[in-house]
Amino acid sequence: MKQKALFSCLLFIVISISVNAQVWKNSNANIDERVESLLSEMTLEEKISYCGSKIPGIERLGISDFEWYGEALHGIIAWNCTQFPQNIAMGATWNPDLMFDVATAISNEARALKNIGKKEVMMFSPTVNMPRDPRWGRNGECYAEDPFLMSEMARMYVRGMQGNDPNYVKTVTTVKHYVANNVDKNRERIHSNINKKDLYEYYFPAYKTCVIDEKATGIMTALNGLNGVPCSADKWLVNNVLRDQWGFKGYVIADWAAVQGIEINMNYAKSQPEAAAMAIKAGVDQECYRNEVKLAPMVNALKPAIEQGLLTEEELNVTVRRLLRLRFMTGDFDEASLNPYSKITEDVLESETHKALALKAAEESIVLLKNDDILPLKKNSQKKLAVIGPFANRCWMGIYSGIPKSKITPLDGIKNAINAEIKYAEGCSVTADALDAEKIEEAVKVAKESDYVVLVVGNDESTSTENIDRNSLKLPGNQHKLITAVQKVNKNVILVLIPSGPTAIAWEQENIPGIICAWPNGQEQGNALANVLFGNVNPGGKLTSTWYKSDNDLPNMHDYSIQTGRTYMYFKGDPLYPFGYGLSYTNFEINSIKTDKETVNTSEDIIVSTSVSNKGKMDGDEIVQVYIKDLKSSQTSPIKALKGFKRIHIPVGEIKKVDIKIPYEAFAHYDTISNQFMVEAGKFEIMIGKSSNNIIKRKAIEVKGGIIPAIKVGQKSGYFNEKDQNRTKNWDYLYKNSANLKVSTKEKDNNAPWAAYEITFIDPGFYVNSWNAELNFKSASKNAVIETSMEGAKISSYQVPESLKLKIKIPIPPEYGKPVKLKIKTLEGEVIHKSITIIPPGVKKPFVISEIITE
């Protein structure tokens, strides 16, 4: 009996251990129990491996390799995925609901790629660094210079990307770059020096909205330092503010090799183990670093850090728990049938529904800056139309773009829209080129022979991108010279800007009759522009940054104080175009201003009401903007600050009533003595306008003083709308029927001869939008034309030069280290290929590929 009892006891213990060991596989178990179960089965080395972007599998547990690395700024960086307008353009829509739709489409494509084994769903977006200086190279990635508008757009991006399932997250968002990375040159070696008031009132709000209201799953710390401490080693910034004050429970990843930089760039740590220990203790969990051979520096340094007593394994466990938790939240360890997002198929990739949404977003983003009765153009009024400029025949979508099959250039869109004779000339290069004089001469000739000129200019990654800040707000290269030359011979010029941010065009505003800001506007940009040019769409976008007349209007770029004249809130000069500015083809009138109370008591909301009438001849959208000014503040306060807005569609002759809720916290400022937000009792002016400089109606109200209670994750701010329908929509609400899921087909092959080079791209260690290359030919007939493509996605077409050497750009591949074919199709004439020279960015040496693949 004793032996039998002993055997039963041992069997019970064995079964209990076995069951406990399998808890992490049990989808019905509590997520915290599952995390602890898996963590208990991991070795120290396996735990450490989770602290880099490339995570090796654990074969004995049946866990496969995993890459914690994805980009989805305005579309997935992958082949044949829909590319929506760049964030600066999405901000110009002033339409958070549209932002939600776009984010839903992007996250659906991300899930589709995961479901077919091509991508993971860890996404490094959105970017909510405040673009307080338009010279910053990454302005295009951001929604607005205003913290409230930035917050409302970012809110809907996070909501649409993460989904609303109670058990699973659709994609992991990583809000970046925390905090105040607004200078890109030497960003890994410099500090942003900012007082606490500016931090809490200007630089923090968008992060706080994403974290507390929307429960964002991730945060990326910036490469720079804050007030003398590297962001990735800053306990106050990460553990105190982010985790303790805001209650953030997600993961924190340091930007590219930023943990390594704590020692080698910032000289803040004495060794790599000490840097890694600092990061973990500060609340940072992972280091962004993707390399086919090398592990992240943080991964290499963590075991020595533990061996040297700089860090304990239990401190590391805190980090790994957070990382494992997200893998459970994405459903990585569960049966696919349990996860609603596993039903998303590759049919959504660049589907007709998504392309239509990209077109709608592009149309809503376009801002009409000037119109001296030249727009809209009548489709049949021009017999001859010139389309000129370095961006006229180029679908520039901005940095961090993927590669869709379909890309509509401005020239394509105009050709699709009208039957007039259309002549094209490049005009000049984006930056100065030896051939520019000849190109401008050609453009002038084309302009002389035309009734109207659509002149498309701007700037791209050659002058503004990650690692490169703009030297000036002026148009780069000889583009201004091109504009003046064309204007001399043809006064009917419509200037179209494709900018990365505010651009100084004072001469153009004075001398050109029609100016449109069309942004890096996604893959449908050409069709959207044509619809606005020819009146199919009434432009309703508004600027989300102040456009200055010259560089002289700006403080030093390294000055992070907002109160030194930055943004519309503190700039006292005369802007070229103010924040919130945008014209229309119709005439809107704001008729009144009313409030539901004359005195706002502590913790009360106030409803601001108006009516808007369309007095013009075209249906259109108006964006009603509500600003607030503290009339008797005891401290420096903004000239005015945006606190509410609404985009409304108004048919001709109709009047629409608009109600905008303003929460009590909108009247608050951050008190640096008590370290809390508070409202100072007194009079405030509420203003309704069409822009920050065009205030139509004003009303003064009394506001009682009070404290704004601190909130954490699990609570909500006054701006959170509990009844918002976007909170309950299923992932498939965009697709009303199966026809909407029809995938865009590739263009029919015209059986033209083609050749290809197989290229394996290597990770240069930093982001670039494209690689340079040179195609070399043995021979080519006169005026031979070729077209390049990759994975079915067209890149561009070129005329082969007489030198038989053609410089081209190749978009970055979504995956480094994997061979891809660059296909070259001969469209006109005959060519014989010789080789391709690949010119990597940075210090890596060019290499030549001579093996030619043919049919």
Secondary structure, 3 states (H helix, E strand, C coil): CHHHHHHHHHHHHHHHHHHHHCHHHCCCCCHHHHHHHHHHCCCHHHHHHCCECEECCEHHHCECCEECCCCCCCCCCCECCCCCCCHHHHHHCCCHHHHHHHHHHHHHHHHHHHHCCCCCCEECCCECCCCCCCCCCCHHHCCCCCHHHHHHHHHHHHHHHHCCCCCCCCCEEEEEEECCCCCCCCCCCCEECCCHHHHHHHHCHHHHHHHHHCCCCEEEECCCEECCEEHHHCHHHHHHHHHHHCCCCCEEEECCCHHHHHHHCCCCCCCHHHHHHHHHHHCCCEECCCCCCCCCHHHHHHHHHHHCCCCCHHHHHHHHHHHHHHHHHCCCCCCHHHCHHHHCCHHHCCEHHHHHHHHHHHHHHCEEEEECCCCCCCCCCCCEEEEECCCCCCCCCCCCCCECCCCCCHHHHHHHHCCCEEEEECCCCCCCCCCHHHHHHHHHHHHHCCCEEEEEEECCCCCCECCECCCCCCCCCCHHHHHHHHHHHCCCEEEEEECCCCCCCHHHHHHCCEEEECCCCCCCHHHHHHHHHCCCCCCCCCCCCCECCCHHHCCCCCCCCHHHCCHHHHCCCCCCECCCCCECCCCEEECCCEECCCEECCCCCEEEEEEEEECCCCCEEEEEEEEEEECCCCCCCCCCEEEEEEEEEECCCCEEEEEEEECHHHHCEEECCCCEEEECCEEEEEEEEEECCEEEEEEEEEECCEECCCCCCCCCCCCCCCCCHHHCCCCCCCCCCHHHHCECCCCCCCCCCEEEEEEECCCCCCCCCEEEEEEEEEEECCCCEEEEEECCEEEEEEECCCCCEEEEEEECCCCCCCEEEEEEEEEECCEEEEEEEEECCCCCCCEEECCCEEC
